[in-house]
Amino acid sequence: MRWVALSAVVVTAGIGLLHTPLGRPLMMRVGMGCPARKVSPEAAEALRMRGVRGLRGPAPAPARPALGLALDGARQSDAQAWAAARGGTCAVRERPSSLLTCHHLAAYDEVTFGFAPDGRLVSVATLRERLPGAAAAGAFEDIHRQLAARLATDGELAGDPAPARLEAGPLRVARLQYRFADYLATVTAMNLPEGIALREQYQSARD
């Protein structure tokens, strides 16, 4: 079941990557449209929850950090205010999921907020692009330290986030994951042609 859930999350993440500044040129070059726009918000949230349920841990999280916003409590207006305070400009997309995507923020190239059909904030994803290895490794370690302090555990680390390892070859990846009954957090550093991409993902895992 965990592999099925992980596959669903990986597919969803791949679709998400194709809609980032890194992936959109590729979609255009191969003449791809976005078939997911035909999916209803309810179906999209059901798919997200299917993946989330298979990855949940047994215990509730002691905290659910998501860039200072409250998962399952914040609304689109709260996310817009958060982005505006950091100089961001945002665009709304309603299908397949309700998303608010913001650019030109002080610390991130892109931040995407995802909302359930009833308007609750259920996911936050950040992207930093074209980072040198040392900068990516330093940011990865800072995020790890902050999450460990809030969540009282070091999480599950796969791969080596050291600069030399990240820069050793294409698609080198380090991933940090936290799994709770009501919360998932994933931090990924990946070596791409234009530098290291660092992505944070925070999700509500509540039914």
The 8 nearest C-alpha neighbors of each residue, nearest first, counted from 0:
[[1, 3, 2, 53, 4, 5, 54, 52],
 [0, 2, 4, 53, 3, 5, 54, 6],
 [1, 3, 5, 4, 0, 6, 53, 7],
 [4, 2, 0, 6, 1, 5, 7, 53],
 [5, 3, 50, 53, 1, 7, 6, 2],
 [4, 6, 2, 8, 7, 3, 1, 9],
 [7, 5, 9, 3, 4, 8, 2, 10],
 [8, 6, 4, 10, 50, 5, 9, 11],
 [7, 9, 11, 5, 6, 10, 50, 12],
 [10, 8, 12, 6, 11, 7, 5, 13],
 [11, 9, 13, 7, 12, 8, 6, 14],
 [10, 12, 8, 14, 9, 13, 7, 15],
 [11, 13, 15, 9, 10, 14, 8, 16],
 [14, 12, 10, 16, 15, 11, 9, 17],
 [13, 15, 11, 17, 12, 16, 10, 18],
 [14, 16, 12, 18, 13, 17, 11, 19],
 [17, 15, 13, 19, 18, 14, 22, 12],
 [16, 18, 22, 14, 15, 23, 19, 13],
 [19, 17, 15, 16, 23, 22, 14, 20],
 [18, 20, 16, 21, 22, 17, 23, 15],
 [21, 19, 23, 22, 18, 24, 17, 16],
 [22, 20, 19, 23, 24, 17, 16, 18],
 [21, 23, 17, 19, 25, 20, 24, 16],
 [22, 24, 26, 18, 25, 17, 20, 19],
 [25, 23, 27, 26, 22, 28, 21, 20],
 [24, 26, 28, 22, 23, 27, 29, 17],
 [27, 25, 31, 23, 24, 29, 28, 30],
 [26, 28, 30, 24, 25, 29, 31, 23],
 [29, 27, 25, 30, 26, 24, 31, 23],
 [28, 30, 26, 27, 31, 25, 24, 32],
 [31, 29, 27, 28, 26, 32, 25, 24],
 [32, 30, 26, 29, 27, 33, 28, 25],
 [31, 33, 34, 30, 26, 27, 35, 36],
 [32, 34, 35, 36, 31, 37, 26, 18],
 [35, 33, 36, 37, 32, 38, 31, 95],
 [34, 36, 37, 38, 33, 95, 94, 39],
 [35, 37, 95, 94, 34, 38, 33, 39],
 [38, 36, 35, 34, 39, 95, 94, 33],
 [39, 37, 95, 35, 36, 42, 43, 40],
 [38, 40, 42, 41, 95, 43, 37, 94],
 [41, 39, 96, 43, 95, 42, 116, 94],
 [40, 42, 44, 39, 43, 116, 45, 115],
 [43, 41, 45, 39, 44, 40, 46, 38],
 [44, 42, 40, 46, 45, 41, 95, 96],
 [43, 45, 47, 41, 46, 42, 48, 40],
 [44, 46, 42, 48, 43, 47, 49, 41],
 [47, 45, 49, 43, 44, 48, 42, 50],
 [48, 46, 44, 50, 45, 49, 51, 43],
 [47, 49, 51, 45, 50, 46, 52, 44],
 [50, 48, 46, 52, 47, 51, 45, 4],
 [49, 51, 4, 7, 48, 47, 8, 53],
 [50, 52, 48, 54, 53, 49, 204, 55],
 [53, 51, 55, 49, 54, 50, 48, 204],
 [52, 54, 4, 1, 51, 50, 55, 0],
 [55, 53, 51, 52, 1, 4, 56, 178],
 [56, 54, 180, 179, 178, 52, 53, 51],
 [55, 57, 179, 180, 178, 58, 54, 59],
 [56, 58, 180, 179, 55, 59, 178, 181],
 [59, 57, 180, 179, 56, 60, 181, 55],
 [60, 58, 180, 179, 181, 61, 57, 182],
 [59, 61, 62, 179, 63, 182, 181, 58],
 [62, 60, 150, 59, 63, 149, 151, 58],
 [61, 63, 60, 150, 64, 149, 59, 182],
 [62, 64, 182, 60, 65, 61, 70, 69],
 [65, 63, 62, 66, 67, 68, 201, 149],
 [64, 66, 67, 68, 201, 63, 123, 69],
 [67, 65, 68, 64, 123, 69, 201, 81],
 [66, 68, 65, 64, 69, 81, 63, 70],
 [69, 67, 65, 66, 73, 70, 64, 78],
 [70, 68, 72, 73, 71, 67, 65, 120],
 [69, 71, 120, 72, 121, 203, 73, 68],
 [72, 70, 119, 120, 121, 73, 69, 203],
 [71, 73, 69, 70, 119, 120, 74, 68],
 [74, 72, 69, 120, 77, 119, 70, 71],
 [75, 73, 77, 76, 119, 120, 118, 78],
 [74, 76, 78, 77, 79, 73, 118, 120],
 [75, 77, 79, 74, 78, 80, 73, 81],
 [78, 76, 80, 74, 75, 79, 73, 81],
 [79, 77, 81, 75, 80, 76, 82, 74],
 [80, 78, 76, 82, 81, 77, 83, 75],
 [79, 81, 83, 77, 78, 82, 76, 84],
 [82, 80, 78, 84, 79, 83, 77, 85],
 [83, 81, 87, 79, 85, 84, 80, 78],
 [82, 84, 86, 80, 87, 85, 81, 79],
 [83, 85, 81, 82, 86, 80, 87, 79],
 [86, 84, 82, 83, 104, 87, 105, 81],
 [85, 87, 83, 104, 84, 82, 105, 103],
 [88, 86, 104, 82, 103, 83, 102, 85],
 [87, 89, 101, 102, 103, 86, 83, 90],
 [88, 90, 101, 100, 102, 87, 99, 91],
 [89, 91, 100, 99, 101, 92, 88, 98],
 [90, 92, 99, 98, 100, 93, 89, 97],
 [93, 91, 98, 97, 94, 99, 90, 96],
 [92, 94, 97, 96, 98, 95, 91, 40],
 [95, 93, 96, 36, 97, 92, 40, 39],
 [94, 96, 36, 40, 38, 39, 35, 43],
 [97, 95, 94, 40, 93, 43, 98, 113],
 [96, 98, 93, 114, 92, 113, 94, 95],
 [99, 97, 113, 92, 112, 91, 96, 100],
 [98, 100, 91, 112, 111, 90, 89, 92],
 [101, 99, 111, 89, 90, 110, 98, 112],
 [100, 102, 89, 110, 88, 109, 87, 111],
 [101, 103, 109, 87, 88, 104, 108, 89],
 [104, 102, 87, 108, 105, 88, 86, 109],
 [105, 103, 87, 107, 86, 85, 102, 106],
 [104, 106, 85, 107, 103, 86, 87, 108],
 [107, 105, 104, 108, 127, 85, 103, 109],
 [108, 106, 127, 104, 109, 105, 126, 125],
 [107, 109, 127, 102, 126, 103, 104, 128],
 [108, 110, 102, 126, 107, 101, 125, 111],
 [111, 109, 125, 101, 124, 100, 126, 102],
 [112, 110, 100, 124, 99, 123, 101, 125],
 [111, 113, 123, 99, 98, 122, 100, 124],
 [114, 112, 98, 122, 121, 97, 120, 123],
 [115, 113, 120, 119, 97, 121, 118, 98],
 [114, 116, 118, 119, 117, 121, 44, 120],
 [115, 117, 118, 40, 41, 114, 97, 119],
 [118, 116, 115, 119, 114, 120, 41, 74],
 [117, 119, 115, 114, 116, 74, 120, 75],
 [120, 118, 71, 114, 115, 74, 117, 72],
 [119, 121, 114, 71, 70, 73, 74, 113],
 [122, 120, 203, 114, 70, 202, 113, 71],
 [123, 121, 202, 113, 201, 112, 120, 203],
 [122, 124, 112, 201, 200, 111, 113, 65],
 [125, 123, 200, 111, 199, 110, 201, 112],
 [126, 124, 110, 199, 198, 109, 111, 200],
 [127, 125, 198, 109, 108, 197, 107, 110],
 [126, 128, 197, 108, 107, 196, 198, 125],
 [129, 127, 196, 130, 126, 195, 197, 108],
 [128, 130, 194, 195, 193, 196, 131, 127],
 [129, 131, 195, 194, 128, 135, 134, 132],
 [132, 130, 134, 133, 194, 195, 135, 129],
 [131, 133, 162, 135, 134, 166, 136, 165],
 [132, 134, 162, 136, 135, 131, 137, 161],
 [133, 135, 137, 131, 136, 132, 130, 138],
 [136, 134, 132, 138, 137, 133, 130, 139],
 [137, 135, 139, 133, 134, 138, 160, 162],
 [136, 138, 134, 140, 139, 135, 133, 141],
 [137, 139, 141, 135, 140, 136, 134, 142],
 [140, 138, 136, 142, 137, 141, 135, 143],
 [139, 141, 143, 137, 138, 142, 144, 136],
 [142, 140, 138, 144, 143, 139, 137, 145],
 [143, 141, 145, 139, 144, 140, 146, 138],
 [144, 142, 140, 146, 141, 145, 147, 139],
 [143, 145, 141, 147, 142, 146, 140, 148],
 [146, 144, 142, 148, 147, 143, 141, 149],
 [147, 145, 149, 143, 148, 144, 150, 142],
 [146, 148, 153, 152, 150, 144, 151, 145],
 [147, 149, 145, 146, 151, 150, 144, 152],
 [150, 148, 146, 147, 151, 62, 145, 61],
 [149, 151, 147, 152, 148, 61, 146, 62],
 [152, 150, 147, 148, 149, 153, 61, 146],
 [153, 151, 147, 154, 150, 148, 146, 149],
 [152, 154, 147, 155, 151, 143, 146, 150],
 [155, 153, 177, 152, 176, 156, 175, 147],
 [154, 156, 176, 175, 177, 157, 153, 174],
 [155, 157, 175, 174, 154, 176, 158, 173],
 [158, 156, 174, 173, 175, 155, 159, 172],
 [159, 157, 173, 172, 174, 160, 156, 171],
 [158, 160, 173, 161, 164, 157, 165, 172],
 [161, 159, 173, 136, 165, 162, 158, 164],
 [160, 162, 164, 159, 163, 136, 165, 133],
 [163, 161, 132, 133, 165, 164, 136, 166],
 [164, 162, 166, 165, 161, 167, 132, 133],
 [165, 163, 167, 161, 166, 162, 159, 160],
 [166, 164, 162, 171, 167, 163, 160, 190],
 [165, 167, 163, 164, 168, 132, 162, 190],
 [168, 166, 164, 165, 163, 171, 169, 162],
 [167, 169, 166, 171, 170, 190, 165, 164],
 [170, 168, 190, 171, 191, 192, 167, 166],
 [169, 171, 190, 189, 191, 172, 168, 165],
 [172, 170, 190, 165, 169, 189, 168, 173],
 [173, 171, 189, 188, 170, 158, 174, 190],
 [172, 174, 158, 188, 160, 159, 157, 187],
 [173, 175, 187, 157, 186, 156, 158, 172],
 [176, 174, 156, 186, 185, 155, 157, 187],
 [177, 175, 185, 155, 154, 184, 156, 178],
 [176, 178, 154, 184, 183, 155, 185, 179],
 [179, 177, 56, 183, 55, 182, 176, 54],
 [180, 178, 56, 182, 55, 59, 181, 60],
 [179, 181, 59, 56, 55, 58, 57, 182],
 [180, 182, 204, 205, 179, 59, 203, 60],
 [183, 181, 204, 203, 179, 202, 180, 63],
 [184, 182, 178, 202, 177, 201, 179, 204],
 [183, 185, 201, 177, 200, 176, 202, 182],
 [184, 186, 176, 200, 175, 199, 177, 187],
 [185, 187, 199, 175, 174, 198, 200, 176],
 [188, 186, 174, 198, 197, 173, 189, 175],
 [187, 189, 197, 173, 172, 196, 198, 174],
 [190, 188, 172, 196, 195, 171, 170, 191],
 [189, 191, 195, 170, 171, 169, 194, 165],
 [190, 192, 194, 193, 195, 170, 169, 189],
 [193, 191, 194, 190, 169, 195, 170, 129],
 [194, 192, 129, 191, 195, 128, 190, 130],
 [195, 193, 129, 130, 191, 192, 190, 131],
 [194, 196, 190, 130, 129, 189, 191, 131],
 [197, 195, 128, 189, 188, 127, 129, 130],
 [198, 196, 188, 127, 187, 126, 195, 128],
 [197, 199, 126, 187, 125, 186, 127, 188],
 [198, 200, 186, 125, 124, 185, 187, 201],
 [201, 199, 124, 185, 184, 123, 186, 202],
 [200, 202, 184, 123, 122, 65, 183, 124],
 [203, 201, 122, 183, 121, 182, 204, 184],
 [202, 204, 182, 121, 205, 181, 70, 122],
 [205, 203, 181, 182, 51, 202, 180, 183],
 [204, 206, 181, 203, 182, 180, 71, 48],
 [205, 204, 48, 181, 52, 203, 51, 180]]
